């Protein structure tokens, strides 16, 4: 009997693990389907408009993770869904309103302001609700939304096959994005309360966590989100679209690192700082860069018209370096998140963010679009070297040991990762009494 129960529990655990993996793959697929569809169907000007709107969603997700998701994850005892859902609801509403306001301020975005608000608002709610459900291992509130999102975006791809790509505009892509966000949000856990007083209570209850996470993510957002908006008026909408296309072509690399995150806490810092590890990571980066270069060259030689991706083909050399550097930057940044001391981690972030802002902006000022592309490529490569050097230095300062997982707020791709904190309170903490009336 005990053996049967053990086998049953083991089977359920494997089933949940497979469900989590499937959800992760589907979520990654939905991100790629939308971004790549926009990249290959939209002209640079239209893609620039879409990218400007998509960055609003990235900023919304960053704030959401810091204020709601990760603040809830770090605090003990954790708040109930009633408070979590109410705060998530109002933050999603705020994201939608801010999207409308920002779009109205930019002439090229006014026509898609309300569609964009729906896409950003419902996507924010879906992200927060999915995070909560995944933490609770409630796969019935995770998988249906992921499946529906992929199905909607797949329909968009089918329509694109039978439609002249020149007829596709940013409005069509944003409409598809909005529908995908709406259906996935509907399939998520519904709110049980929309009392706005929950927001005030939430901010007070999670004050310490929110302060820490917002400060941390603001450094990253200044470079990852702030820099593109600075470049927008300098490059023009079309140039901005090509600039953002360079970042999007490295999207699969970022998603590749997502399922590998647990490995960074499974090995010691010395392992990553070893010569064999460094050579292995560099080889993978080289292969990824070569693959990106080969793909762009083949597309260029085939004379296939693929929207903004076609405009990026003359910059295949820079794109290959950028893709390889993005991989190395991501790997050693995640190593730092897992193993570095807070001082070393913060120092690395400040230096890499400074580089990530100054080089692209300086390049744009001096040489326009080509300079901006060169600046962001050199900046990403330099950032990777900074994290690599800090990894070696930190391993020598603390040989044979590794720090606990720090779990600071992260970037716009990994939007739905469950993170831990070294300051996390034990689960045995007694329940607090300052709940909502």
N, C-alpha and C positions, 0 to 999 in steps of 0.2 A: 504493500500500500504506500509506504513512504517513498519507495523507489518510483512508483507511478506518479506520485505527486511531484517528485523532483524532476522527472522527465517532462511532466506537463508544464511546470514553471520554467524549465529550461527552454522548452519550445516557445512559450509565450515571450520570453526575453529575446530569443532570436527573431521572432516575428516583429517585435517592436523595434529591434535594431534595424531589421530590413526595411521597416516602414520609415524610420528616420532617414536611412540612406536614400530610399526612393523619393521621399519628400525633398531631400537636399538636391537630388539630381533634377527633379521636376522644377524646383524653384530656380536653380541655375539655368535650366533650359528656357524658362519663361523670360529671364533677364536677357539671355543671348538672342532669343527669337525677336524680341522687340528692338534691341540695339542694332543687330545685324540687318534686320529688315529696313530700318531707317537709314542705315549706312549705304545699302546697295540700291535703294529706290529713290532717295531724295538727292536733289542737286545741292551743291555746297550751301547756297543761301537758305534753302528750306531746311537742310540739316542743321545749319547754325541756329535757326529758330527753335527747332526741336531740342537741340542740346542745351540752349539757354533755359528752356522750360524744364528739362530733365535735371539740370543742376539744382533747380528749386526743390525738386523731389529729394535729391541727395542731401540737401541741407535740412529739409524736414525730417528725413530719416535719422540724420545725425543727432538732431535735437531730441527726437523721439527716443532714441536709444539712451541718451544721457539722462533725460528727465523722467522717463517712464520705465522702459524695459530693464536697463542695467541698474538703475537706482533700486527698482523693486527686487532684482536678483541679488543685490549686495546686502540689502537691509534684512535684519532678523528681529522679530518675526515678520514674515512677508505679509503684505496687505492682501485682502481678499479681492476677488474679481469685481465685486461691486464698486470698490474705490478705484481699482486699476482700470476697469472698463469705462467708468465715468470720466476719468482724467484723459484716457486715450481718446474718447469721443470728442471732448472739447479741444484737445490738441490737434486732432484731425480737422475739425471745423476751422480752427485758427489757421492751419496750413492751407486750406482751401481759400479762405478769405485773403490771406497774404498773397497767394498765387494770383488771384484776380487783380489785386492792387498793383503788384509788380508788372503784370502783363499789360495793364492799362497805361503804365508809365513808359512802356517800350512800344513804339508805333507798330513794329512788325509782329508783335505778339497779341495785339488787341483782338484780332479775329479768332484766336484760339484760347482766350482767357478763361471762358467758362468751361470749355471742354478740359482745359488744363487743370482747372480747379477741381473738377470731378476726378480726374486721374490722380492728382497729388493727394487729395483728401481721402479718397477711398483706399489708395495704396498705403497711406500712412496707417489707417485703421487696420488694414489687412496685416501689415508688418507687425504692429503691436499685438494684435490678437493671435497671430501665428506664433509669436515669441512665447506668449503666455501658454498656449496650448502645447507647444513643443516641450516647454519646461515641465508641464504636467503630464507629459507623455500621452496626451489625448489626440491620437493620430486621426480620429474621425473628424476632428476640427482642423486638421492640417492638410491631409492628402486631397480631399475633395476640392478645396480651393486651389491647390497647386494644379490639379488635373484640369479644372475648368479654365484656369488662366492659360495653360499650354494649348488647350483646345481652341480657345478664342484666337490666340495668336497664330495658331496653325491655319485657321480659316483665313486669316489675313495674308499669310504666305500663299495660300492657294489662289486667293483673289489676285494677288500680285502676279502670279504666273500667267493668268489670263487677261491681264490688264497691261497696257503700255506703261512702262515705268515712268515715262515723262509726264504722265497724267497724275501721278501720285504726289500729293503735297503733304506738308507737315500737319495740316488739319486732319487728313486721312489717318496718319500714324497716331496722332494724339487721340482721335476718336477710338481707334482700336485699343490703345493703351487704357483709355477711360473705361471701355466696356470690360476689358480684362480685369481692371481694378475693381469694378463694381461687382462682377460675378464672384470674384474670389473673396471680396469682403462679405457678400451675402452668405457665402458658405462658411464664414468664420463664426466664432462664438459671439452671440448677440449681447449687447449691453443690458445690464439689469437695472441700471440707474443712470440718469443723465443730470443729476443734481450738480450744479456748477460749484456749490460749496465744497464738493469733493476735491476740486483742484487746489483750493486753499489749504485744506487738510493735508493733501498729498505733498505739497511743497514744504509744509512744516515738518511732516513726519520723515521725509527723505532729504531734508535740507543738507545734511553733511554729504550724503552720497551724490546729490545733484551738483553741489558746488565742486566736488572733486572731479566728477566726470565731465562737466561742462568746460572746466578749465583745461582738461586734458584734450578733449575733442576740438576745442577752439583753435588750438595750435595746428592741428591737422587740417581743419576746415579752411584756415587762412590761406594755406597753400593749395589744397586740392580743389576748393570751391571758390575761394576769393580771387585767386590769380586768374582763372578763366574770365571772370566778370570784369576784371581790370583790363584784360586784353580785348574784350568784345568791341568797345568803341575804337580801339587802336587798329584792329585788323579788319573791321567791318564784318557784317553777318556772314558773307561767303567765306572770307578768310578764317573767321572763327569756326565755321563748320569744318574746314579742313584741319584746323588745329585740334579740334575735339575728336576728329576721326582717328588721329594718331593715338589718342588715349583709348578709344574704343577698340582698336585693333589688338590691343593688349588685354582686352577684357577676358578672353578665354584663359589667359595665364593667371589672372587674379582668381578666377573661379577654380582653376586647377589647384591652387594652394588651399582652398577652403576645406576640402576633406582631409588634407594633410596636417591640419592644425594640431590635432592631438599628439602627433609625433614630436612636436617641438618641446613638449613637456615630458616626453618619455625618455629622452636622451639627455645626457649631461652637457653642459656648455663646452667642456673640453672636446666632446665628440664633434661638435659643429666647428670648432676652431682648429681641428686637425687638418693636416695637409691633404689627406685622402678625401675628406669631406669637402674641402674647398675646391679641389680639382673636380670632384664629381658635380658639385653645384655649378661650377663654371662651365663644365661640359654640357650640362643640360641647358643652361642659358644660351650657350652657343648654338645648340641644335634648334632651340625654339626661335632664335633670331634668324637662323638660316632658313627655317621653314617659312617664316613670315616673308622673308625676302623672296624666296622661290615662288610663293603664292602670288605675290604682287607682280613679279616679273612675268609669270605665266599669263596672268590676267592682262597685263599690258601687251604682251605679244599676241594674244588672241583677239585683241581689239574689241573685247566685250565691254559694253557700256554698263557700268554698275554704280551709277549715282556718284556720291561723294568719294567712294572708294576709288573710282577712276582718277579723281583729282589728286589722290594720295600716292598714286603709282610712281610719279617722278621722284618721290621722296622715299623710295623703297630702302635705300641704304640706311637712312636715319631711322626708318620704321623698324628695321631688323635690329639695330643697336638698342632702340627704345624697348622693344619686346624682351630682349635678353636682360637688359638692365632692370626692367620691371620685375622679372622673376627673381633676380638676385636681391633687389631692394625689398621685395615682399618676404623672401625667405629670412634674411638676416634681421629685418624689422620684427618679424614674429619671434625669432630667437631672442631678441632683446626684450620683447614683451613678456616672455616666459621666464627669462633667467636674469635680466639685469637688475641692479639696484635702482631705486626710484631716481636717485640723482643722476646716474648714468643714462637711464632711459629718457629723462627730461632733457638732459644735455643733448642727446642725440636728436631728439625731436626738434628742439629749437634750431640746431644747426641745419638739419635737413629741410625744415620748413623755410628757413631764411634762404637757403640755396634754391628751393623750389619756387620762391617768389621772385627773387632778384634776377636770376638768369633768364627765364622766359620773358619777363617784362623788359629787361635790358636788350635782349635780342630783338624784340619787336620794335623798340624805339630806334635801334640802329639799322636793322635790316628788314623790317616788316615781317611778313609771314614766315619766310625762310629763317629769319633770325629767331623767331619765337619757337619754331620747330627744333632748331639747333639748340636753343636755350633749354627747353624742357628735356631734350634727350641728354644733354650734358649734365643737367641738374639731376635727372633720375640716376644716371651713372655715378655721379659724385655722391648722391645719397646712398646708393648701394655700397660704395667704398667706405663711407662713414660708418654704416652699420657693421660692415665686415671688420673694419679696424677696431671698433668698440667691442666687438665679439672677442677678438684676439686679446685685447687689453683686459677685458673683464675676466676672461678665462685665466689669465696669468695672475690677476689680483686675488682670485679665489679658486686656486687649483683644486680639482677633485670635488668641488661642491657646486650646487646649483640653488638659486633662490626660488622661493615658491612663486606660483603663478600670480602675476599682478592684476591681470584682467582689466586694463584701462579701456576707455571707450575707443572704438576703432572707426574705420572708414566705412564709404557708401556702398561698396560691394558685398561686404559681409553682413550685411544687414541683419541677419537672423541667427547669429552665433550665441550660444549660451556660454557666458563667461563667469569665472570665479575671481574672487579678490582675496589678497593676503590679509585684508582687514575684516574679512567676513566673520560675522559673529557665529558662535556655535548654534546648531539647530535646536539645542535643548533649551534655548532661552524661553522664559515664560512669556505668555501672551501679554501684550500691552492692552491697556484699558482705554487709551485715547482714540477710540474709534468714532466713526461718524454717528451722530444721534439718529 
